Every structure is written in C-alpha cells, then in structure tokens.
C-alpha cells in the first residue's frame, strides 16, 4: 500500500500527496490546484509549499463586500 498525505487549506483538504516510485506526486481535489495535478515533487514539504503558494498567488482570499481592510 502506498503512502498518501493530505494538504489542507482553510480547513478543507485540497489535495493529496501520493508516494510514487520516483518521489511524491500531487492529486488535486480542489479545481484551483488543477495546474499541479499529477506533478512530481521530491518531498511532501516541497509539494505543500508549492500548492500553498499557487493558491496564494492565483486564488487570493477576498474579503466579503462591505468589509474594510483597515483596522
């Protein structure tokens, strides 16, 4: 049985990391990570870092309308 690890963002599992013959590959469960689906990574930490960066850059969290960004 192969090892798999979840990647979570904002309390939801957005991807799984699956141990492969050559390292780790990402299985996107959230459509926002479809660009990374089935890509290989050397370590789980590298895959998680890239997935979180991809979400932050390409799908930033937007506050609801009427919410001020000032404190």
C-alpha positions in Angstrom: 0.0 0.0 0.0 1.3 3.4 -0.9 1.6 6.3 1.5 -0.6 9.4 1.0 -0.7 12.7 2.9 -3.4 15.4 2.8 -2.8 19.1 2.0 -5.3 21.3 3.7 -6.2 25.0 3.2 -8.7 27.0 5.2 -9.8 23.8 7.0 -10.5 21.8 3.8 -8.4 19.1 2.2 -7.5 20.5 -1.2 -5.0 17.8 -2.4 -3.4 14.5 -1.6 0.2 13.6 -1.9 0.9 10.1 -3.1 4.2 8.3 -2.7 5.3 7.1 -6.1 8.3 5.2 -7.4 10.3 8.4 -8.1 9.1 10.6 -5.2 5.8 12.3 -4.4 3.0 13.4 -6.8 0.1 15.7 -6.1 -3.5 14.7 -6.7 -5.7 17.9 -6.9 -9.0 17.5 -5.1 -9.8 21.3 -5.5 -10.1 22.7 -9.0 -7.9 25.6 -8.0 -4.9 23.2 -8.0 -5.7 21.5 -11.3 -2.5 23.0 -12.8 -0.5 21.0 -10.3 -2.4 17.7 -10.7 -0.1 14.7 -11.1 3.1 16.8 -10.9 6.1 15.2 -9.2 7.9 16.6 -6.1 11.0 15.5 -4.3 9.4 15.9 -0.8 6.0 16.3 0.7 7.2 19.7 2.1 8.1 20.9 -1.4 4.7 19.9 -2.7 2.8 21.6 0.1 4.8 24.8 -0.2 4.2 25.0 -4.0 0.4 24.2 -3.5 0.0 26.9 -0.9 2.0 29.4 -3.0 -0.1 28.6 -6.0 -3.3 29.2 -4.0 -2.0 32.4 -2.5 -0.9 33.9 -5.9 -3.6 32.6 -8.2 -6.6 32.5 -5.8 -6.1 35.0 -3.0 -8.7 35.3 -0.4 -11.0 38.2 -1.0 -12.9 39.8 2.0 -16.7 39.9 1.7 -18.2 43.1 0.2 -18.5 45.9 2.7 -15.6 44.6 4.8 -13.0 47.2 5.4 -9.3 46.2 5.1 -8.4 48.9 7.6 -8.2 48.3 11.3 
